[in-house]
Amino acid sequence: MKQFLQMAVVMVSTALVAGNSHATDLTIVSWGGAYAASQQKAYHDPYLAINPGVRIVSDDSGAEGLAKVRAQVESGNVTWDLVDMVAADAIVACDEGLIEEVDPDTWLAPAPDGTPASEDFFTGTLAPGGTNCFIPQIVYSTTFGFRTDAFQGKQPSTIADVFDLATFPGKRALEKRPINNLEWALIADGVPGNEVYEVLSTPEGVDRAFAKLDTIKDHVIWWSEGAQPPQLLADGEVVMASAFNGRLFSAIAEKNQPIAMLWDWQAFDLGGWVIPKGGKNLEAVKAYLRFATDTKRLADQAKFISYGPARYSSAPLVGKHAELGIDMKPHMPTDSKNSKTVLQFDYVWWADHRAELDERFNAWLAK
């Protein structure tokens, strides 16, 4: 009997080793914090539950996605399988041939009523800028949060208040890139929101935006990871911070921080998946994507964070927060009360101007 048990243990151990040796490891890159947690709960965990031969390795380097994908592909050493990337960066990556082209109606699940994926994702989101390498997940916004206990009486309510140090003194936190900051600077300086990119397309407009940023530059802490601005607000290091709306929701609703949203001129954008060219697990990635971008999964993500799903068929399924039990619809950036003034972020314009303005912005920071 003892010998039989020993043999059984050896056989089981051998089977486990063999099983593990054939497991598929998928390295999936996202942005960390509450956002990555929402993907883990809505996408990764249910997928792994029905695919025991797959292991997901999470990497939170999304903020460096474009640069690192470029480096991996150009070196021929592609270690990432799937990357969460903003639309503007995806356009650049697609134009440079760094990421795979996507066949949505073959790769992605149709809507429950049979509508093909190419018609069920929000119009234009599958092919931003005419490219076909991007699979949208969410509509999100970058907006401002502020500490409700930082000011006596009047509270910030407009984007101009971010630049008003006399009425609202204290440190600000801004993302360490020109995107959104230049647009907000112009709006705060009196440029109508629908004329921002026209003005930014001129040297004088760019100068005007940087001049406005000069007025608060000495009072800014620069952030590069999505988890940073809510923490800076929570710690009291800043009184206002630009941040992804879902991160602010998490700080306010889940962590009860004394923070409020300033929705004025929030910048709408898309987040989605891209596949670095030259990866070794393309078929496994396609299987994961078909699951993770279906109607139910995109709606499920909204149970954990206040980002709108990018499919028409998912939107009606957005309901209550999985843990708090609160209705999530009023917390979405697309809610009518939150979207009275919206900066329609022009990711095509930024794909065309990003390199030159990154250079200008970095030189400005170094002054």
Secondary structure, 3 states (H helix, E strand, C coil): CHHHHHHHHHHHHHHHHHHHHCCEEEEEECCCHHHHHHHHHHHHHHHHHHCCCEEEEEECCHHHHHHHHHHHHHHCCCCCCEEEEEHHHHHHHHHCCCECCCCHHHHCCCCCCCCCHHHHECCCCCCHHHCCCCEEEEEEEEEEEEECCCCCCCCCCCHHHHCCCCCCCCCEEEECCCCCHHHHHHHHCCCCHHHHHHHHCCHHHHHHHHHHHHCCHHHEEEECCCCHHHHHHHCCCCCEEEEEHHHHHHHHHHCCCCEEEEEEEEEEEEEEEECECCCCCHHHHHHHHHHHCCHHHHHHHCCCCCCEECECCCHHHCCECCCCCCECHHHCCCCCCCCCCEEECCHHHHHHHHHHHHHHHHHHHHC
